[in-house]
Amino acid sequence: MGDLFSGPHIILILLVVLLLFGGKKIPELMRGLGKGIREFKDAKDNVQREIEEHVSDDKKVTTTTTTTTKQVSPDSSIHN
């Protein structure tokens, strides 16, 4: 069966796209596709930045808070 996206297959797909949308519509479609990809990357970067900020905030909180421990002497056992 061979590769799905070999040279002749890509040429055939491009020819079908050209016939369906016409020469004037293809640049508009590519611009829209480019804007969509750019918006997706920006949203991905924003989410990643927010996650990193929350992780660094959590690290700051855990390092600044101190935990207190109660020391129990061996003589202070509970007897029934």
PDB file with one MODEL, atoms N, CA, C and O in Angstrom:
MODEL        1
ATOM      1  N   MET A   1       0.830  -1.188   0.000  1.00  0.00           N
ATOM      2  CA  MET A   1       0.000   0.000   0.000  1.00  0.00           C
ATOM      3  C   MET A   1       0.873   1.250   0.000  1.00  0.00           C
ATOM      4  O   MET A   1       0.495   2.242  -0.623  1.00  0.00           O
ATOM      5  N   GLY A   2       2.022   1.246   0.671  1.00  0.00           N
ATOM      6  CA  GLY A   2       2.943   2.369   0.610  1.00  0.00           C
ATOM      7  C   GLY A   2       2.587   3.480   1.576  1.00  0.00           C
ATOM      8  O   GLY A   2       1.684   3.367   2.404  1.00  0.00           O
ATOM      9  N   ASP A   3       3.341   4.560   1.432  1.00  0.00           N
ATOM     10  CA  ASP A   3       3.097   5.721   2.289  1.00  0.00           C
ATOM     11  C   ASP A   3       1.809   6.424   1.888  1.00  0.00           C
ATOM     12  O   ASP A   3       1.466   6.517   0.710  1.00  0.00           O
ATOM     13  N   LEU A   4       1.109   6.914   2.900  1.00  0.00           N
ATOM     14  CA  LEU A   4      -0.141   7.634   2.650  1.00  0.00           C
ATOM     15  C   LEU A   4       0.141   9.019   2.077  1.00  0.00           C
ATOM     16  O   LEU A   4      -0.623   9.514   1.248  1.00  0.00           O
ATOM     17  N   PHE A   5       1.231   9.646   2.513  1.00  0.00           N
ATOM     18  CA  PHE A   5       1.549  10.995   2.063  1.00  0.00           C
ATOM     19  C   PHE A   5       2.811  11.004   1.214  1.00  0.00           C
ATOM     20  O   PHE A   5       3.762  11.727   1.513  1.00  0.00           O
ATOM     21  N   SER A   6       2.819  10.215   0.173  1.00  0.00           N
ATOM     22  CA  SER A   6       3.952  10.223  -0.747  1.00  0.00           C
ATOM     23  C   SER A   6       3.771  11.382  -1.734  1.00  0.00           C
ATOM     24  O   SER A   6       2.742  12.057  -1.718  1.00  0.00           O
ATOM     25  N   GLY A   7       4.746  11.603  -2.568  1.00  0.00           N
ATOM     26  CA  GLY A   7       4.738  12.725  -3.513  1.00  0.00           C
ATOM     27  C   GLY A   7       3.476  12.835  -4.358  1.00  0.00           C
ATOM     28  O   GLY A   7       2.844  13.892  -4.370  1.00  0.00           O
ATOM     29  N   PRO A   8       3.088  11.765  -5.072  1.00  0.00           N
ATOM     30  CA  PRO A   8       1.884  11.864  -5.909  1.00  0.00           C
ATOM     31  C   PRO A   8       0.611  12.132  -5.102  1.00  0.00           C
ATOM     32  O   PRO A   8      -0.296  12.814  -5.580  1.00  0.00           O
ATOM     33  N   HIS A   9       0.544  11.595  -3.877  1.00  0.00           N
ATOM     34  CA  HIS A   9      -0.648  11.830  -3.057  1.00  0.00           C
ATOM     35  C   HIS A   9      -0.758  13.293  -2.649  1.00  0.00           C
ATOM     36  O   HIS A   9      -1.850  13.861  -2.664  1.00  0.00           O
ATOM     37  N   ILE A  10       0.355  13.901  -2.288  1.00  0.00           N
ATOM     38  CA  ILE A  10       0.343  15.305  -1.887  1.00  0.00           C
ATOM     39  C   ILE A  10      -0.047  16.188  -3.073  1.00  0.00           C
ATOM     40  O   ILE A  10      -0.825  17.129  -2.917  1.00  0.00           O
ATOM     41  N   ILE A  11       0.480  15.892  -4.237  1.00  0.00           N
ATOM     42  CA  ILE A  11       0.125  16.665  -5.431  1.00  0.00           C
ATOM     43  C   ILE A  11      -1.364  16.534  -5.728  1.00  0.00           C
ATOM     44  O   ILE A  11      -2.014  17.523  -6.068  1.00  0.00           O
ATOM     45  N   LEU A  12      -1.903  15.351  -5.606  1.00  0.00           N
ATOM     46  CA  LEU A  12      -3.325  15.137  -5.846  1.00  0.00           C
ATOM     47  C   LEU A  12      -4.178  15.912  -4.835  1.00  0.00           C
ATOM     48  O   LEU A  12      -5.186  16.516  -5.204  1.00  0.00           O
ATOM     49  N   ILE A  13      -3.772  15.894  -3.560  1.00  0.00           N
ATOM     50  CA  ILE A  13      -4.516  16.626  -2.535  1.00  0.00           C
ATOM     51  C   ILE A  13      -4.482  18.123  -2.822  1.00  0.00           C
ATOM     52  O   ILE A  13      -5.510  18.794  -2.728  1.00  0.00           O
ATOM     53  N   LEU A  14      -3.303  18.655  -3.172  1.00  0.00           N
ATOM     54  CA  LEU A  14      -3.196  20.083  -3.492  1.00  0.00           C
ATOM     55  C   LEU A  14      -4.041  20.456  -4.704  1.00  0.00           C
ATOM     56  O   LEU A  14      -4.642  21.529  -4.729  1.00  0.00           O
ATOM     57  N   LEU A  15      -4.094  19.591  -5.702  1.00  0.00           N
ATOM     58  CA  LEU A  15      -4.907  19.843  -6.892  1.00  0.00           C
ATOM     59  C   LEU A  15      -6.396  19.874  -6.543  1.00  0.00           C
ATOM     60  O   LEU A  15      -7.131  20.724  -7.045  1.00  0.00           O
ATOM     61  N   VAL A  16      -6.839  18.963  -5.696  1.00  0.00           N
ATOM     62  CA  VAL A  16      -8.247  18.931  -5.278  1.00  0.00           C
ATOM     63  C   VAL A  16      -8.588  20.189  -4.484  1.00  0.00           C
ATOM     64  O   VAL A  16      -9.648  20.780  -4.686  1.00  0.00           O
ATOM     65  N   VAL A  17      -7.692  20.602  -3.580  1.00  0.00           N
ATOM     66  CA  VAL A  17      -7.923  21.823  -2.802  1.00  0.00           C
ATOM     67  C   VAL A  17      -8.011  23.024  -3.721  1.00  0.00           C
ATOM     68  O   VAL A  17      -8.874  23.883  -3.536  1.00  0.00           O
ATOM     69  N   LEU A  18      -7.141  23.099  -4.698  1.00  0.00           N
ATOM     70  CA  LEU A  18      -7.159  24.205  -5.652  1.00  0.00           C
ATOM     71  C   LEU A  18      -8.459  24.229  -6.442  1.00  0.00           C
ATOM     72  O   LEU A  18      -9.019  25.299  -6.679  1.00  0.00           O
ATOM     73  N   LEU A  19      -8.941  23.070  -6.848  1.00  0.00           N
ATOM     74  CA  LEU A  19     -10.189  23.010  -7.596  1.00  0.00           C
ATOM     75  C   LEU A  19     -11.393  23.364  -6.730  1.00  0.00           C
ATOM     76  O   LEU A  19     -12.323  24.018  -7.201  1.00  0.00           O
ATOM     77  N   LEU A  20     -11.384  22.936  -5.463  1.00  0.00           N
ATOM     78  CA  LEU A  20     -12.521  23.201  -4.586  1.00  0.00           C
ATOM     79  C   LEU A  20     -12.619  24.666  -4.175  1.00  0.00           C
ATOM     80  O   LEU A  20     -13.710  25.234  -4.168  1.00  0.00           O
ATOM     81  N   PHE A  21     -11.499  25.276  -3.837  1.00  0.00           N
ATOM     82  CA  PHE A  21     -11.542  26.624  -3.273  1.00  0.00           C
ATOM     83  C   PHE A  21     -11.139  27.717  -4.249  1.00  0.00           C
ATOM     84  O   PHE A  21     -11.491  28.877  -4.031  1.00  0.00           O
ATOM     85  N   GLY A  22     -10.439  27.406  -5.283  1.00  0.00           N
ATOM     86  CA  GLY A  22     -10.018  28.416  -6.244  1.00  0.00           C
ATOM     87  C   GLY A  22      -8.750  29.111  -5.790  1.00  0.00           C
ATOM     88  O   GLY A  22      -8.388  29.051  -4.615  1.00  0.00           O
ATOM     89  N   GLY A  23      -8.086  29.759  -6.704  1.00  0.00           N
ATOM     90  CA  GLY A  23      -6.804  30.400  -6.432  1.00  0.00           C
ATOM     91  C   GLY A  23      -6.899  31.602  -5.511  1.00  0.00           C
ATOM     92  O   GLY A  23      -5.956  31.885  -4.772  1.00  0.00           O
ATOM     93  N   LYS A  24      -8.024  32.320  -5.538  1.00  0.00           N
ATOM     94  CA  LYS A  24      -8.145  33.526  -4.724  1.00  0.00           C
ATOM     95  C   LYS A  24      -8.494  33.209  -3.276  1.00  0.00           C
ATOM     96  O   LYS A  24      -8.170  33.986  -2.378  1.00  0.00           O
ATOM     97  N   LYS A  25      -9.131  32.110  -3.045  1.00  0.00           N
ATOM     98  CA  LYS A  25      -9.590  31.769  -1.702  1.00  0.00           C
ATOM     99  C   LYS A  25      -8.497  31.107  -0.868  1.00  0.00           C
ATOM    100  O   LYS A  25      -8.535  31.186   0.360  1.00  0.00           O
ATOM    101  N   ILE A  26      -7.540  30.468  -1.494  1.00  0.00           N
ATOM    102  CA  ILE A  26      -6.506  29.732  -0.763  1.00  0.00           C
ATOM    103  C   ILE A  26      -5.658  30.644   0.127  1.00  0.00           C
ATOM    104  O   ILE A  26      -5.412  30.276   1.275  1.00  0.00           O
ATOM    105  N   PRO A  27      -5.196  31.818  -0.336  1.00  0.00           N
ATOM    106  CA  PRO A  27      -4.429  32.680   0.575  1.00  0.00           C
ATOM    107  C   PRO A  27      -5.227  33.113   1.811  1.00  0.00           C
ATOM    108  O   PRO A  27      -4.676  33.215   2.907  1.00  0.00           O
ATOM    109  N   GLU A  28      -6.519  33.365   1.628  1.00  0.00           N
ATOM    110  CA  GLU A  28      -7.367  33.721   2.769  1.00  0.00           C
ATOM    111  C   GLU A  28      -7.465  32.558   3.759  1.00  0.00           C
ATOM    112  O   GLU A  28      -7.416  32.759   4.973  1.00  0.00           O
ATOM    113  N   LEU A  29      -7.604  31.347   3.230  1.00  0.00           N
ATOM    114  CA  LEU A  29      -7.663  30.171   4.093  1.00  0.00           C
ATOM    115  C   LEU A  29      -6.354  29.975   4.856  1.00  0.00           C
ATOM    116  O   LEU A  29      -6.365  29.639   6.040  1.00  0.00           O
ATOM    117  N   MET A  30      -5.234  30.185   4.180  1.00  0.00           N
ATOM    118  CA  MET A  30      -3.933  30.016   4.830  1.00  0.00           C
ATOM    119  C   MET A  30      -3.719  31.088   5.905  1.00  0.00           C
ATOM    120  O   MET A  30      -3.159  30.800   6.962  1.00  0.00           O
ATOM    121  N   ARG A  31      -4.167  32.333   5.637  1.00  0.00           N
ATOM    122  CA  ARG A  31      -4.065  33.387   6.646  1.00  0.00           C
ATOM    123  C   ARG A  31      -4.884  33.030   7.874  1.00  0.00           C
ATOM    124  O   ARG A  31      -4.421  33.193   9.003  1.00  0.00           O
ATOM    125  N   GLY A  32      -6.090  32.546   7.660  1.00  0.00           N
ATOM    126  CA  GLY A  32      -6.941  32.135   8.769  1.00  0.00           C
ATOM    127  C   GLY A  32      -6.333  30.978   9.544  1.00  0.00           C
ATOM    128  O   GLY A  32      -6.396  30.944  10.772  1.00  0.00           O
ATOM    129  N   LEU A  33      -5.749  30.040   8.829  1.00  0.00           N
ATOM    130  CA  LEU A  33      -5.091  28.907   9.472  1.00  0.00           C
ATOM    131  C   LEU A  33      -3.890  29.385  10.294  1.00  0.00           C
ATOM    132  O   LEU A  33      -3.667  28.915  11.409  1.00  0.00           O
ATOM    133  N   GLY A  34      -3.124  30.320   9.735  1.00  0.00           N
ATOM    134  CA  GLY A  34      -1.970  30.874  10.452  1.00  0.00           C
ATOM    135  C   GLY A  34      -2.390  31.604  11.719  1.00  0.00           C
ATOM    136  O   GLY A  34      -1.749  31.466  12.761  1.00  0.00           O
ATOM    137  N   LYS A  35      -3.470  32.386  11.630  1.00  0.00           N
ATOM    138  CA  LYS A  35      -3.968  33.097  12.819  1.00  0.00           C
ATOM    139  C   LYS A  35      -4.447  32.112  13.873  1.00  0.00           C
ATOM    140  O   LYS A  35      -4.214  32.309  15.065  1.00  0.00           O
ATOM    141  N   GLY A  36      -5.108  31.064  13.441  1.00  0.00           N
ATOM    142  CA  GLY A  36      -5.589  30.051  14.383  1.00  0.00           C
ATOM    143  C   GLY A  36      -4.447  29.351  15.094  1.00  0.00           C
ATOM    144  O   GLY A  36      -4.504  29.127  16.303  1.00  0.00           O
ATOM    145  N   ILE A  37      -3.413  29.008  14.348  1.00  0.00           N
ATOM    146  CA  ILE A  37      -2.252  28.351  14.950  1.00  0.00           C
ATOM    147  C   ILE A  37      -1.555  29.300  15.913  1.00  0.00           C
ATOM    148  O   ILE A  37      -1.139  28.889  16.997  1.00  0.00           O
ATOM    149  N   ARG A  38      -1.423  30.575  15.526  1.00  0.00           N
ATOM    150  CA  ARG A  38      -0.774  31.560  16.391  1.00  0.00           C
ATOM    151  C   ARG A  38      -1.562  31.748  17.689  1.00  0.00           C
ATOM    152  O   ARG A  38      -0.966  31.810  18.764  1.00  0.00           O
ATOM    153  N   GLU A  39      -2.882  31.839  17.605  1.00  0.00           N
ATOM    154  CA  GLU A  39      -3.719  31.981  18.800  1.00  0.00           C
ATOM    155  C   GLU A  39      -3.616  30.749  19.696  1.00  0.00           C
ATOM    156  O   GLU A  39      -3.592  30.867  20.921  1.00  0.00           O
ATOM    157  N   PHE A  40      -3.555  29.579  19.089  1.00  0.00           N
ATOM    158  CA  PHE A  40      -3.412  28.349  19.867  1.00  0.00           C
ATOM    159  C   PHE A  40      -2.089  28.335  20.617  1.00  0.00           C
ATOM    160  O   PHE A  40      -2.049  27.979  21.795  1.00  0.00           O
ATOM    161  N   LYS A  41      -1.004  28.719  19.945  1.00  0.00           N
ATOM    162  CA  LYS A  41       0.307  28.758  20.599  1.00  0.00           C
ATOM    163  C   LYS A  41       0.316  29.777  21.736  1.00  0.00           C
ATOM    164  O   LYS A  41       0.867  29.509  22.803  1.00  0.00           O
ATOM    165  N   ASP A  42      -0.294  30.948  21.512  1.00  0.00           N
ATOM    166  CA  ASP A  42      -0.354  31.965  22.564  1.00  0.00           C
ATOM    167  C   ASP A  42      -1.128  31.460  23.773  1.00  0.00           C
ATOM    168  O   ASP A  42      -0.710  31.664  24.913  1.00  0.00           O
ATOM    169  N   ALA A  43      -2.247  30.807  23.527  1.00  0.00           N
ATOM    170  CA  ALA A  43      -3.050  30.267  24.633  1.00  0.00           C
ATOM    171  C   ALA A  43      -2.269  29.181  25.374  1.00  0.00           C
ATOM    172  O   ALA A  43      -2.312  29.115  26.603  1.00  0.00           O
ATOM    173  N   LYS A  44      -1.570  28.347  24.647  1.00  0.00           N
ATOM    174  CA  LYS A  44      -0.757  27.293  25.266  1.00  0.00           C
ATOM    175  C   LYS A  44       0.341  27.907  26.125  1.00  0.00           C
ATOM    176  O   LYS A  44       0.586  27.449  27.241  1.00  0.00           O
ATOM    177  N   ASP A  45       1.001  28.941  25.613  1.00  0.00           N
ATOM    178  CA  ASP A  45       2.056  29.602  26.377  1.00  0.00           C
ATOM    179  C   ASP A  45       1.493  30.268  27.633  1.00  0.00           C
ATOM    180  O   ASP A  45       2.128  30.234  28.688  1.00  0.00           O
ATOM    181  N   ASN A  46       0.299  30.876  27.528  1.00  0.00           N
ATOM    182  CA  ASN A  46      -0.322  31.503  28.690  1.00  0.00           C
ATOM    183  C   ASN A  46      -0.656  30.474  29.764  1.00  0.00           C
ATOM    184  O   ASN A  46      -0.422  30.710  30.950  1.00  0.00           O
ATOM    185  N   VAL A  47      -1.196  29.346  29.356  1.00  0.00           N
ATOM    186  CA  VAL A  47      -1.533  28.296  30.327  1.00  0.00           C
ATOM    187  C   VAL A  47      -0.267  27.772  30.984  1.00  0.00           C
ATOM    188  O   VAL A  47      -0.237  27.566  32.198  1.00  0.00           O
ATOM    189  N   GLN A  48       0.778  27.555  30.196  1.00  0.00           N
ATOM    190  CA  GLN A  48       2.039  27.060  30.736  1.00  0.00           C
ATOM    191  C   GLN A  48       2.631  28.071  31.715  1.00  0.00           C
ATOM    192  O   GLN A  48       3.142  27.685  32.767  1.00  0.00           O
ATOM    193  N   ARG A  49       2.570  29.361  31.381  1.00  0.00           N
ATOM    194  CA  ARG A  49       3.093  30.402  32.257  1.00  0.00           C
ATOM    195  C   ARG A  49       2.319  30.449  33.575  1.00  0.00           C
ATOM    196  O   ARG A  49       2.920  30.587  34.640  1.00  0.00           O
ATOM    197  N   GLU A  50       0.985  30.334  33.509  1.00  0.00           N
ATOM    198  CA  GLU A  50       0.164  30.340  34.716  1.00  0.00           C
ATOM    199  C   GLU A  50       0.485  29.139  35.605  1.00  0.00           C
ATOM    200  O   GLU A  50       0.561  29.274  36.827  1.00  0.00           O
ATOM    201  N   ILE A  51       0.668  27.984  35.007  1.00  0.00           N
ATOM    202  CA  ILE A  51       1.003  26.786  35.790  1.00  0.00           C
ATOM    203  C   ILE A  51       2.355  26.978  36.476  1.00  0.00           C
ATOM    204  O   ILE A  51       2.506  26.649  37.652  1.00  0.00           O
ATOM    205  N   GLU A  52       3.330  27.503  35.752  1.00  0.00           N
ATOM    206  CA  GLU A  52       4.650  27.730  36.339  1.00  0.00           C
ATOM    207  C   GLU A  52       4.585  28.752  37.473  1.00  0.00           C
ATOM    208  O   GLU A  52       5.274  28.602  38.483  1.00  0.00           O
ATOM    209  N   GLU A  53       3.751  29.803  37.311  1.00  0.00           N
ATOM    210  CA  GLU A  53       3.600  30.799  38.373  1.00  0.00           C
ATOM    211  C   GLU A  53       2.985  30.180  39.616  1.00  0.00           C
ATOM    212  O   GLU A  53       3.427  30.461  40.730  1.00  0.00           O
ATOM    213  N   HIS A  54       1.978  29.345  39.442  1.00  0.00           N
ATOM    214  CA  HIS A  54       1.345  28.700  40.587  1.00  0.00           C
ATOM    215  C   HIS A  54       2.299  27.742  41.289  1.00  0.00           C
ATOM    216  O   HIS A  54       2.310  27.655  42.517  1.00  0.00           O
ATOM    217  N   VAL A  55       3.091  27.029  40.511  1.00  0.00           N
ATOM    218  CA  VAL A  55       4.057  26.102  41.106  1.00  0.00           C
ATOM    219  C   VAL A  55       5.101  26.892  41.895  1.00  0.00           C
ATOM    220  O   VAL A  55       5.457  26.506  43.009  1.00  0.00           O
ATOM    221  N   SER A  56       5.592  27.994  41.328  1.00  0.00           N
ATOM    222  CA  SER A  56       6.597  28.780  42.043  1.00  0.00           C
ATOM    223  C   SER A  56       5.988  29.451  43.270  1.00  0.00           C
ATOM    224  O   SER A  56       6.666  29.593  44.287  1.00  0.00           O
ATOM    225  N   ASP A  57       4.704  29.873  43.197  1.00  0.00           N
ATOM    226  CA  ASP A  57       4.029  30.436  44.357  1.00  0.00           C
ATOM    227  C   ASP A  57       3.882  29.391  45.456  1.00  0.00           C
ATOM    228  O   ASP A  57       4.080  29.691  46.633  1.00  0.00           O
ATOM    229  N   ASP A  58       3.537  28.169  45.073  1.00  0.00           N
ATOM    230  CA  ASP A  58       3.408  27.090  46.053  1.00  0.00           C
ATOM    231  C   ASP A  58       4.745  26.795  46.725  1.00  0.00           C
ATOM    232  O   ASP A  58       4.794  26.535  47.928  1.00  0.00           O
ATOM    233  N   LYS A  59       5.830  26.835  45.949  1.00  0.00           N
ATOM    234  CA  LYS A  59       7.148  26.591  46.525  1.00  0.00           C
ATOM    235  C   LYS A  59       7.512  27.690  47.515  1.00  0.00           C
ATOM    236  O   LYS A  59       8.101  27.420  48.561  1.00  0.00           O
ATOM    237  N   LYS A  60       7.155  28.945  47.177  1.00  0.00           N
ATOM    238  CA  LYS A  60       7.445  30.057  48.078  1.00  0.00           C
ATOM    239  C   LYS A  60       6.671  29.904  49.378  1.00  0.00           C
ATOM    240  O   LYS A  60       7.211  30.151  50.456  1.00  0.00           O
ATOM    241  N   VAL A  61       5.413  29.500  49.281  1.00  0.00           N
ATOM    242  CA  VAL A  61       4.577  29.345  50.465  1.00  0.00           C
ATOM    243  C   VAL A  61       5.116  28.223  51.348  1.00  0.00           C
ATOM    244  O   VAL A  61       5.166  28.371  52.569  1.00  0.00           O
ATOM    245  N   THR A  62       5.510  27.128  50.759  1.00  0.00           N
ATOM    246  CA  THR A  62       5.986  25.997  51.564  1.00  0.00           C
ATOM    247  C   THR A  62       7.336  26.289  52.200  1.00  0.00           C
ATOM    248  O   THR A  62       7.635  25.762  53.271  1.00  0.00           O
ATOM    249  N   THR A  63       8.150  27.111  51.566  1.00  0.00           N
ATOM    250  CA  THR A  63       9.457  27.412  52.157  1.00  0.00           C
ATOM    251  C   THR A  63       9.349  28.489  53.230  1.00  0.00           C
ATOM    252  O   THR A  63      10.171  28.525  54.146  1.00  0.00           O
ATOM    253  N   THR A  64       8.347  29.371  53.135  1.00  0.00           N
ATOM    254  CA  THR A  64       8.234  30.448  54.119  1.00  0.00           C
ATOM    255  C   THR A  64       7.460  30.030  55.352  1.00  0.00           C
ATOM    256  O   THR A  64       7.661  30.593  56.428  1.00  0.00           O
ATOM    257  N   THR A  65       6.590  29.065  55.215  1.00  0.00           N
ATOM    258  CA  THR A  65       5.849  28.621  56.396  1.00  0.00           C
ATOM    259  C   THR A  65       6.704  27.654  57.191  1.00  0.00           C
ATOM    260  O   THR A  65       7.429  26.833  56.629  1.00  0.00           O
ATOM    261  N   THR A  66       6.607  27.763  58.491  1.00  0.00           N
ATOM    262  CA  THR A  66       7.364  26.849  59.344  1.00  0.00           C
ATOM    263  C   THR A  66       6.382  25.921  60.020  1.00  0.00           C
ATOM    264  O   THR A  66       5.266  26.305  60.372  1.00  0.00           O
ATOM    265  N   THR A  67       6.811  24.735  60.185  1.00  0.00           N
ATOM    266  CA  THR A  67       5.963  23.764  60.855  1.00  0.00           C
ATOM    267  C   THR A  67       6.443  23.612  62.281  1.00  0.00           C
ATOM    268  O   THR A  67       7.644  23.557  62.543  1.00  0.00           O
ATOM    269  N   THR A  68       5.512  23.545  63.184  1.00  0.00           N
ATOM    270  CA  THR A  68       5.879  23.366  64.584  1.00  0.00           C
ATOM    271  C   THR A  68       5.619  21.927  64.959  1.00  0.00           C
ATOM    272  O   THR A  68       4.615  21.333  64.568  1.00  0.00           O
ATOM    273  N   THR A  69       6.530  21.387  65.713  1.00  0.00           N
ATOM    274  CA  THR A  69       6.368  20.008  66.169  1.00  0.00           C
ATOM    275  C   THR A  69       6.297  20.017  67.685  1.00  0.00           C
ATOM    276  O   THR A  69       6.974  20.805  68.344  1.00  0.00           O
ATOM    277  N   LYS A  70       5.515  19.180  68.204  1.00  0.00           N
ATOM    278  CA  LYS A  70       5.359  19.070  69.649  1.00  0.00           C
ATOM    279  C   LYS A  70       6.321  18.001  70.136  1.00  0.00           C
ATOM    280  O   LYS A  70       6.303  16.859  69.677  1.00  0.00           O
ATOM    281  N   GLN A  71       7.147  18.399  71.064  1.00  0.00           N
ATOM    282  CA  GLN A  71       8.087  17.432  71.592  1.00  0.00           C
ATOM    283  C   GLN A  71       7.451  16.749  72.788  1.00  0.00           C
ATOM    284  O   GLN A  71       6.870  17.396  73.660  1.00  0.00           O
ATOM    285  N   VAL A  72       7.569  15.467  72.813  1.00  0.00           N
ATOM    286  CA  VAL A  72       6.991  14.665  73.901  1.00  0.00           C
ATOM    287  C   VAL A  72       8.153  14.021  74.649  1.00  0.00           C
ATOM    288  O   VAL A  72       8.994  13.342  74.060  1.00  0.00           O
ATOM    289  N   SER A  73       8.181  14.248  75.946  1.00  0.00           N
ATOM    290  CA  SER A  73       9.240  13.649  76.731  1.00  0.00           C
ATOM    291  C   SER A  73       8.853  12.210  77.071  1.00  0.00           C
ATOM    292  O   SER A  73       7.665  11.888  77.101  1.00  0.00           O
ATOM    293  N   PRO A  74       9.809  11.362  77.322  1.00  0.00           N
ATOM    294  CA  PRO A  74       9.506   9.962  77.609  1.00  0.00           C
ATOM    295  C   PRO A  74       8.727   9.798  78.898  1.00  0.00           C
ATOM    296  O   PRO A  74       8.069   8.772  79.073  1.00  0.00           O
ATOM    297  N   ASP A  75       8.769  10.753  79.804  1.00  0.00           N
ATOM    298  CA  ASP A  75       8.054  10.639  81.086  1.00  0.00           C
ATOM    299  C   ASP A  75       6.581  10.980  80.946  1.00  0.00           C
ATOM    300  O   ASP A  75       5.808  10.686  81.858  1.00  0.00           O
ATOM    301  N   SER A  76       6.161  11.583  79.852  1.00  0.00           N
ATOM    302  CA  SER A  76       4.774  12.030  79.739  1.00  0.00           C
ATOM    303  C   SER A  76       3.924  11.032  78.977  1.00  0.00           C
ATOM    304  O   SER A  76       3.237  11.403  78.025  1.00  0.00           O
ATOM    305  N   SER A  77       3.959   9.796  79.373  1.00  0.00           N
ATOM    306  CA  SER A  77       3.141   8.776  78.725  1.00  0.00           C
ATOM    307  C   SER A  77       1.771   8.731  79.403  1.00  0.00           C
ATOM    308  O   SER A  77       1.626   9.089  80.572  1.00  0.00           O
ATOM    309  N   ILE A  78       0.809   8.298  78.670  1.00  0.00           N
ATOM    310  CA  ILE A  78      -0.560   8.216  79.187  1.00  0.00           C
ATOM    311  C   ILE A  78      -0.770   6.834  79.758  1.00  0.00           C
ATOM    312  O   ILE A  78      -0.525   5.831  79.087  1.00  0.00           O
ATOM    313  N   HIS A  79      -1.228   6.780  81.005  1.00  0.00           N
ATOM    314  CA  HIS A  79      -1.499   5.495  81.665  1.00  0.00           C
ATOM    315  C   HIS A  79      -3.001   5.297  81.779  1.00  0.00           C
ATOM    316  O   HIS A  79      -3.730   6.246  82.068  1.00  0.00           O
ATOM    317  N   ASN A  80      -3.460   4.109  81.561  1.00  0.00           N
ATOM    318  CA  ASN A  80      -4.883   3.803  81.707  1.00  0.00           C
ATOM    319  C   ASN A  80      -5.222   3.376  83.080  1.00  0.00           C
ATOM    320  O   ASN A  80      -6.382   3.082  83.367  1.00  0.00           O
TER     321      ASN A  80
ENDMDL
END
